[in-house]
């Protein structure tokens, strides 16, 4: 379907060919297979890269900031936002000619905040859970798609950060949350299907980390199953002028942004500009191949190397994690990281690939951050206490029935 943009040719495989490509599959479940190519990316690193690109182009990005209210002009149209800094409780007001709401699963709540007389119900939240294993449980260069499980869902087994990532579930949740928790039946479902299709049955003891996420889906009154709700993006506008971009997915984020600006220019009768997004290279762009983890920073990896030399510190955070201690300093200096959890969950993927090792490295991260930021020992202790509360959700024993 991608035509000349496809990554490579697809082909069908016999049962024997399938098992040669993926010998850890249970042979009795296989009658054949097909090979196709798809892309893989690290969502949190792409997000940080987009923030850095935005700043390079002249934008100002605020982290740890929550919108608490809107301001209105004499004509009752929105002309600003009130925000609170979550770290120091400081409140500020920012004014703007046009305000765009791109808050994913929280789109409705922001529209409700802007237009308090209306209850907006445009976006549903769907939750997916993933389990992470050592790659030995399914040691293949291929990502495996099981196209139809017992209840009609699909399941992926993906090579990911030198681990095996298995998921995802797709369940409807009544309310979006920043802190989604894996449900017991989701974990059981993944383990059951994985054991059914693999030569090596797996159990909870094999799980290195468990994590859940939620995605925004544009609602339709007729759709009850989240797997069938539209993945397309739509633009909504409140009566007082808040523009909301909702739905969509990572693979079309540039088109979503372009459509939003086009809508703004058309409805506000602004001068039409030519979009640059099609050819825009992101921050750190390079064609050079560098091993993980420094390769994910692009040309910015040079800054991390400088920090290693500056501090004479080439150590890893933990011997079971691939990340360098110098990366923590880089995240603080250049990526607005101010909490230990952000380092371990969002600047690196430590909590996602090995939760126990990540928690064991937390004291080192806290110490590095405190030294860089000039914070005291009390701050370190508070950070570690908070991380143990937040990080527990990644541990399988904290997602087990008592």
ZICOR-V223083 format. One record per residue. N is the residue number from 0. RES is the residue in three letters. SS is DSSP state (~ for helix, > for strand, _ for the rest). PSI is psi as a letter, one per 30 degrees, with the letter a starting at -180 (* if undefined). OMEGA is omega in radians with two decimals (none if undefined). Layout:
BEGIN
N_RES_SS_PSI_OMEGA / N_RES_SS_PSI_OMEGA
END
This chain:
BEGIN
0_UNK___f_-3.10 / 1_UNK___f_3.13 / 2_UNK_~_b_-3.08 / 3_UNK_~_f_3.14 / 4_UNK_~_f_-3.11 / 5_UNK___l_-3.09 / 6_UNK___f_-3.12 / 7_UNK___l_-3.10 / 8_UNK___k_3.03 / 9_UNK___l_3.12 / 10_UNK_>_l_3.09 / 11_UNK_>_l_-3.14 / 12_UNK_>_k_2.99 / 13_UNK___l_3.10 / 14_UNK_~_e_-3.11 / 15_UNK_~_e_3.13 / 16_UNK_~_e_3.13 / 17_UNK_~_e_-3.11 / 18_UNK_~_f_3.04 / 19_UNK_~_e_3.14 / 20_UNK_~_e_-3.09 / 21_UNK___i_-3.03 / 22_UNK___f_3.14 / 23_UNK___f_3.06 / 24_UNK_>_k_3.09 / 25_UNK___j_-3.00 / 26_UNK_~_e_-3.10 / 27_UNK_~_f_-3.14 / 28_UNK_~_f_-2.96 / 29_UNK___k_2.98 / 30_UNK___f_3.13 / 31_UNK___a_-3.13 / 32_UNK_>_l_3.07 / 33_UNK_>_k_3.11 / 34_UNK_>_k_2.98 / 35_UNK___l_-3.06 / 36_UNK___k_3.13 / 37_UNK___l_-3.12 / 38_UNK___l_3.07 / 39_UNK___k_3.13 / 40_UNK___l_3.11 / 41_UNK___j_-2.98 / 42_UNK_~_e_-3.09 / 43_UNK_~_e_3.10 / 44_UNK_~_e_3.07 / 45_UNK_~_e_3.10 / 46_UNK_~_e_3.13 / 47_UNK_~_e_3.12 / 48_UNK_~_e_3.10 / 49_UNK_~_e_3.08 / 50_UNK_~_e_3.14 / 51_UNK_~_e_3.09 / 52_UNK_~_e_3.10 / 53_UNK_~_e_3.13 / 54_UNK_~_e_3.13 / 55_UNK_~_e_-3.13 / 56_UNK___g_3.05 / 57_UNK___g_-3.14 / 58_UNK___l_3.06 / 59_UNK___j_-3.11 / 60_UNK___k_3.11 / 61_UNK___k_3.11 / 62_UNK___l_3.11 / 63_UNK___h_-3.05 / 64_UNK_>_k_-3.09 / 65_UNK_>_k_3.05 / 66_UNK_>_k_-3.11 / 67_UNK_>_f_3.12 / 68_UNK_>_l_3.09 / 69_UNK_>_l_3.00 / 70_UNK_>_l_-3.01 / 71_UNK_>_k_3.08 / 72_UNK___l_-3.12 / 73_UNK___f_3.12 / 74_UNK___g_3.10 / 75_UNK___g_3.04 / 76_UNK___k_-3.13 / 77_UNK_>_k_3.10 / 78_UNK_>_g_3.12 / 79_UNK_>_l_3.11 / 80_UNK_>_k_3.04 / 81_UNK_>_k_-3.08 / 82_UNK_>_l_3.08 / 83_UNK_>_k_3.03 / 84_UNK_>_j_-3.04 / 85_UNK___f_-3.12 / 86_UNK___e_-3.09 / 87_UNK___g_3.09 / 88_UNK___g_3.14 / 89_UNK___k_-3.14 / 90_UNK_>_k_3.11 / 91_UNK_>_l_3.07 / 92_UNK_>_k_3.10 / 93_UNK_>_k_3.14 / 94_UNK_>_k_-3.14 / 95_UNK___l_3.09 / 96_UNK___e_-3.09 / 97_UNK___k_-3.11 / 98_UNK___k_-3.11 / 99_UNK_>_k_3.12 / 100_UNK_>_j_3.11 / 101_UNK___i_-2.99 / 102_UNK___g_3.00 / 103_UNK_~_b_-3.08 / 104_UNK_~_f_-3.13 / 105_UNK_~_g_-3.10 / 106_UNK_~_e_-3.11 / 107_UNK_~_e_-3.10 / 108_UNK_~_e_3.10 / 109_UNK_~_e_3.08 / 110_UNK_~_e_3.09 / 111_UNK_~_e_3.10 / 112_UNK_~_e_-3.12 / 113_UNK_~_e_-3.07 / 114_UNK___i_-2.94 / 115_UNK___f_-3.13 / 116_UNK___f_-3.09 / 117_UNK___k_3.05 / 118_UNK___j_-3.09 / 119_UNK___k_-3.14 / 120_UNK___i_-3.07 / 121_UNK___f_-2.98 / 122_UNK_>_k_3.04 / 123_UNK_>_l_3.09 / 124_UNK_>_k_3.05 / 125_UNK_>_k_-3.08 / 126_UNK_>_k_3.05 / 127_UNK_>_k_3.13 / 128_UNK_>_k_3.11 / 129_UNK_>_k_3.02 / 130_UNK_>_k_-3.14 / 131_UNK_>_k_-3.13 / 132_UNK_>_l_2.91 / 133_UNK_>_k_-3.02 / 134_UNK_~_f_-3.13 / 135_UNK_~_f_3.14 / 136_UNK_~_f_3.06 / 137_UNK_~_i_-2.99 / 138_UNK___i_-3.12 / 139_UNK___k_3.04 / 140_UNK___f_-3.12 / 141_UNK___k_2.85 / 142_UNK___k_-3.08 / 143_UNK_>_k_3.04 / 144_UNK_>_j_3.00 / 145_UNK_>_j_-2.88 / 146_UNK___f_3.14 / 147_UNK___j_3.11 / 148_UNK___a_-3.07 / 149_UNK___e_-3.12 / 150_UNK___g_3.03 / 151_UNK___f_3.11 / 152_UNK___l_3.05 / 153_UNK___l_3.11 / 154_UNK_>_k_3.12 / 155_UNK_>_k_2.93 / 156_UNK_>_j_-2.97 / 157_UNK_>_k_2.92 / 158_UNK_>_k_-2.98 / 159_UNK_>_j_3.13 / 160_UNK___h_3.14 / 161_UNK___g_3.06 / 162_UNK_>_l_2.99 / 163_UNK_>_k_-3.14 / 164_UNK_>_k_-3.06 / 165_UNK_>_k_3.12 / 166_UNK_>_a_0.01 / 167_UNK___l_2.96 / 168_UNK___l_-3.12 / 169_UNK___j_-3.09 / 170_UNK_>_k_3.12 / 171_UNK_>_k_3.06 / 172_UNK_>_k_-3.05 / 173_UNK___e_-3.10 / 174_UNK___k_3.07 / 175_UNK___l_3.10 / 176_UNK___l_3.05 / 177_UNK___f_-3.01 / 178_UNK___i_-3.11 / 179_UNK___k_-3.13 / 180_UNK___k_3.08 / 181_UNK___k_3.11 / 182_UNK___l_-3.10 / 183_UNK_~_e_-3.08 / 184_UNK_~_f_3.08 / 185_UNK_~_e_3.12 / 186_UNK_~_e_-3.14 / 187_UNK_~_e_3.14 / 188_UNK_~_e_-3.12 / 189_UNK_~_e_3.14 / 190_UNK_~_e_-3.10 / 191_UNK_~_e_-3.12 / 192_UNK_~_e_3.14 / 193_UNK_~_e_3.14 / 194_UNK_~_e_-3.13 / 195_UNK_~_e_-3.03 / 196_UNK_~_f_-3.10 / 197_UNK_>_l_3.07 / 198_UNK___f_-3.07 / 199_UNK___j_3.11 / 200_UNK___k_-3.11 / 201_UNK___l_3.12 / 202_UNK___a_3.13 / 203_UNK_~_f_-3.12 / 204_UNK_~_f_-3.12 / 205_UNK_~_f_-3.04 / 206_UNK_>_k_3.11 / 207_UNK_>_e_3.12 / 208_UNK_>_l_3.05 / 209_UNK_>_k_3.10 / 210_UNK_>_l_-3.14 / 211_UNK_>_l_3.06 / 212_UNK_>_l_3.11 / 213_UNK_>_k_3.12 / 214_UNK_>_l_-3.13 / 215_UNK_>_k_3.09 / 216_UNK_>_k_3.11 / 217_UNK_>_k_-3.04 / 218_UNK___l_2.89 / 219_UNK___k_-3.08 / 220_UNK___f_-3.07 / 221_UNK___f_-3.03 / 222_UNK___k_3.08 / 223_UNK___e_-3.14 / 224_UNK___k_-3.08 / 225_UNK_~_f_3.13 / 226_UNK_~_f_-3.10 / 227_UNK_~_f_3.10 / 228_UNK___k_-3.03 / 229_UNK___k_3.01 / 230_UNK___f_-3.09 / 231_UNK___l_3.11 / 232_UNK_>_k_3.11 / 233_UNK_>_l_3.11 / 234_UNK_>_k_3.08 / 235_UNK_>_l_3.05 / 236_UNK_>_k_3.08 / 237_UNK___l_-3.13 / 238_UNK___f_3.13 / 239_UNK___g_2.88 / 240_UNK___g_3.07 / 241_UNK___k_3.13 / 242_UNK_>_k_-3.12 / 243_UNK_>_k_2.97 / 244_UNK_>_k_-3.07 / 245_UNK_>_l_3.13 / 246_UNK_>_a_3.10 / 247_UNK___a_-3.14 / 248_UNK___l_-3.03 / 249_UNK_~_e_-3.00 / 250_UNK_~_f_-3.14 / 251_UNK_~_g_-3.05 / 252_UNK_~_e_-3.14 / 253_UNK_~_e_3.11 / 254_UNK_~_e_3.11 / 255_UNK_~_e_3.11 / 256_UNK_~_e_3.13 / 257_UNK_~_e_3.13 / 258_UNK_~_e_-3.14 / 259_UNK_~_e_3.13 / 260_UNK_~_e_3.08 / 261_UNK_~_e_3.13 / 262_UNK_~_e_-3.13 / 263_UNK_~_e_-3.12 / 264_UNK_~_e_-3.11 / 265_UNK_~_e_-3.05 / 266_UNK_~_f_3.14 / 267_UNK___g_3.14 / 268_UNK___h_3.11 / 269_UNK___l_3.06 / 270_UNK___k_-3.09 / 271_UNK___k_-3.14 / 272_UNK___l_3.09 / 273_UNK___k_-3.11 / 274_UNK___k_3.10 / 275_UNK___f_-2.94 / 276_UNK_~_f_-3.06 / 277_UNK_~_e_-3.08 / 278_UNK_~_g_-3.07 / 279_UNK___k_3.07 / 280_UNK___k_-3.08 / 281_UNK___l_3.13 / 282_UNK___k_3.11 / 283_UNK___g_-3.08 / 284_UNK___k_3.06 / 285_UNK___l_3.06 / 286_UNK___f_3.14 / 287_UNK___k_3.10 / 288_UNK___k_3.11 / 289_UNK___k_-3.10 / 290_UNK___l_3.05 / 291_UNK___k_0.17 / 292_UNK___f_-3.03 / 293_UNK_~_f_-3.14 / 294_UNK_~_f_-3.08 / 295_UNK_~_f_-3.11 / 296_UNK_~_f_-3.09 / 297_UNK_~_b_-3.12 / 298_UNK_~_f_3.14 / 299_UNK_~_f_3.10 / 300_UNK_~_f_3.13 / 301_UNK_~_e_3.10 / 302_UNK_~_e_-3.14 / 303_UNK_~_e_3.09 / 304_UNK_~_e_3.10 / 305_UNK_~_e_3.12 / 306_UNK_~_e_3.09 / 307_UNK_~_e_-3.14 / 308_UNK_~_e_-3.13 / 309_UNK_~_e_-3.09 / 310_UNK_~_f_-3.02 / 311_UNK___h_-3.08 / 312_UNK___j_3.12 / 313_UNK___g_-3.05 / 314_UNK___l_3.01 / 315_UNK_>_l_3.03 / 316_UNK___e_-3.09 / 317_UNK___k_-3.07 / 318_UNK___f_3.07 / 319_UNK___g_3.10 / 320_UNK___k_-3.07 / 321_UNK___f_-2.95 / 322_UNK___k_-3.14 / 323_UNK_>_l_3.08 / 324_UNK_~_e_3.13 / 325_UNK_~_f_3.10 / 326_UNK_~_e_3.13 / 327_UNK_~_e_3.13 / 328_UNK_~_e_3.11 / 329_UNK_~_e_-3.13 / 330_UNK_~_e_3.13 / 331_UNK_~_e_-3.06 / 332_UNK_~_e_-2.94 / 333_UNK_~_f_-3.06 / 334_UNK___g_3.03 / 335_UNK___g_3.10 / 336_UNK___k_-3.13 / 337_UNK___g_3.08 / 338_UNK___l_3.12 / 339_UNK_~_e_3.13 / 340_UNK_~_e_3.13 / 341_UNK_~_e_3.11 / 342_UNK_~_e_-3.00 / 343_UNK_~_f_-3.10 / 344_UNK_~_e_-2.97 / 345_UNK_~_f_3.05 / 346_UNK_~_e_2.91 / 347_UNK___l_3.06 / 348_UNK___g_-3.01 / 349_UNK_~_e_-3.12 / 350_UNK_~_f_-3.10 / 351_UNK_~_e_-3.06 / 352_UNK_~_f_3.10 / 353_UNK___i_-3.00 / 354_UNK_~_e_-3.12 / 355_UNK_~_e_3.12 / 356_UNK_~_e_3.13 / 357_UNK_~_e_3.13 / 358_UNK_~_e_3.12 / 359_UNK_~_f_-3.12 / 360_UNK___f_-3.01 / 361_UNK_~_e_-3.12 / 362_UNK_~_e_3.10 / 363_UNK_~_e_3.12 / 364_UNK_~_e_-3.14 / 365_UNK_~_e_-3.13 / 366_UNK_~_e_3.12 / 367_UNK_~_e_-3.14 / 368_UNK_~_e_-3.12 / 369_UNK_~_e_3.12 / 370_UNK_~_e_-3.11 / 371_UNK_~_e_-3.04 / 372_UNK_~_f_-3.12 / 373_UNK___g_3.13 / 374_UNK___l_-3.06 / 375_UNK___a_-3.10 / 376_UNK_~_e_3.12 / 377_UNK_~_e_3.09 / 378_UNK_~_e_3.13 / 379_UNK_~_e_-3.13 / 380_UNK_~_e_3.10 / 381_UNK_~_e_3.12 / 382_UNK_~_e_-3.13 / 383_UNK_~_e_3.10 / 384_UNK_~_e_3.13 / 385_UNK_~_e_-3.13 / 386_UNK_~_e_-3.13 / 387_UNK_~_e_3.09 / 388_UNK_~_e_-3.10 / 389_UNK_~_e_-3.06 / 390_UNK_~_f_-3.11 / 391_UNK_~_f_-3.09 / 392_UNK_~_f_3.12 / 393_UNK_~_f_-3.11 / 394_UNK___k_-3.06 / 395_UNK_~_e_-3.12 / 396_UNK_~_f_3.11 / 397_UNK_~_f_3.05 / 398_UNK_~_g_-3.12 / 399_UNK___k_3.09 / 400_UNK___k_3.13 / 401_UNK___*_none
END
